[in-house]
Amino acid sequence: MASYATSADLTNFADENTVSDLLSDTGTYTGTLSTDTKLTALLQAASGAIEAACGVSNLYMPTDLAALTGNTLVMLKELTCQLTMVLLVRRRPEKYGSEYWQAIRKEAEDYLDRLRRGERLFDDANKRMAGLPTIDGPTAIDYQTLNLIPSRTRNFFPSVGQRLPLGRQ
């Protein structure tokens, strides 16, 4: 499956010169970012890390992530690009100070951990509804239809309406 961000997305979130510099093995980058196989592999690796985090308990399938739109899609692209930049710096650790990139990596990993635990969600109507409490179960009429002993022995057991949660009478 394709990565969740492209080279153009990466240059929206990071400086193109920095990306080119990190991709260069000789000191001078001569290729184009859109066709660079190393960059494509790094973008796919970052996308794989996101899929691994979101795949815990089948919270999101890759098709769910690919179907995101709007601001949520941009957030997914930004997270992918952030992870890609960390992978790029790992290729050339001597180029830039490691403290800043370690902080970026920690921030991204913390966000992935929150996705794994379900504390953070990508905006999806189904996931939003899953977090709302609902009352489910039989109603008082269902109990009357069952004709259980408490319904047949009046004044001995509490009425069905007193035993059900509020709103289920």
N, C-alpha and C positions, 0 to 999 in steps of 0.2 A: 504494500500500500504506500502511497505517496506521503511525504512528510506534511505536517500541518502548516508549514511556513515555506516560503520560497526565498531565493536569494534577494529578490526585491524587497520582501518583507524584512529580511535581516538588515538591509541597508536603511530601512525606515527606523529601526530601533538602535542601530549601531553605525558608527562612522565607516563609510565605504573604504577609506584609506587604511583604517585599522584592520578591517576584515581582510583586505588584500595583502597587507603586510603580514598578517598571521598565517595566511595561506601560502605565502612564498617560502620556498625552501632555500632559495639562493640570495634573497635580499631584494630582488626586483620581481614583482608579479607581472607576468605577461599574458595571462589568460583572461577569460571573462567569467565573472561570478556565476552567471546563469548556466554555464555549461561545465563548471568545475566539478569534477567527480569527488574530490575530497570534501568540498562544501556540501554537496548532495548527501554524501555518506554521514556527515556530522549532523545535518538537519534531520536525517532519518533516525540517527541514534537518539537525538533529543526527543523526537516524536515517539520513539519506542519507550523511552523513560516515562513519558507522560502516559502512554497506553498501559504500561506496567503498573503505574500508580493508580490509574482510573479503573483498571481491570479487577482490582481487589473486590471481591464479592459481586462481581459483574455490575459494578456501579455504572460504568459507561463502557459500551462496546466501541470498537474503532469506528463502526458506522455511525454511532451516536455522535462521536466527536467530529467526524467528517461532515455531519449534517448541521453543525452549529452555524448560526448566522449573527449578523449585527455586532454589537459590542462584545458579546461573548466570544465570537470568532476572533476578534482582534485581541482579546485577552489570551486566548489559546495560542495565537501566533506570537504574542509577546513572550509568553512563557517558553515556547519552543525556541525563540531567538535567544532568550537569556541563557538557556541551557546550551545552545549551540556556541555562544560566545565563550562560555566556560570551557567547552571542549576545544575550541580554537586556541585558547590561551594554554591549555594543557599541551598542545602541539609545540608551542614555542614559549616555554615558561620563562626563559631568560629575557624576553622582550619587555615584559611589563611586570610591575610589582605584584607579588602574589597576595598581599593582604586584601586589596580591593577585590580581586577575583575570588578569593576564598569567601569573602562576605557575600558576593553575588551568588556563589555556589550554595552557600548555607541558606540564603534567602529562598532560592529556587527549591532546594531540597525540603525546607520547612513547608513550603506551599504544597509540594508533592505529598508530603506526609499528611497534611491537612486534607488533601483530596482523598488519600487512602482511607483515612478515618471517617470521611463523610462530613467533616466540619465545614469544608468549602465545596461548593457545587458549581458547575457551569449552569447557566440559566437554561432550564428546561422545565416546561410546564408540568410534566409528570413527576419530576424530582421535587418540584416545589410543593405539589399536592401531597406527596408522600410524607412530608414532615408535619402535616396538619393532623391533629387528633380527630378521630371520628368515633361515633358510638355505633356499634354493630351488634346485632344479636336479636333474639326474639322479642316481640312486643307482648303486651298484656293479652291482646286478642289471640296471639299464637299460643300462649299458655292456656287460655280458656278452651281453645280448640283441642288441645292435647288431653284435657279433662283429667289432670293429675290429681292425686289425693288431696293436696292442699286446696285445690279448687272445689273439690267435692265435700270437704269437711269445713264448712264455714264456722267462723268464730273460734276455731282451734289454732289454725296457722295464720300468720299475717297475710293480708291480701296480696295479690300479685303486684298491684300498683305500689305497695310499700317495699317490696323486695327488689324492684327494678331500679336502675339508675335514673336520675332525673331526665326527663324528656323522652323516656321510653314507655310511659304508662299507656 
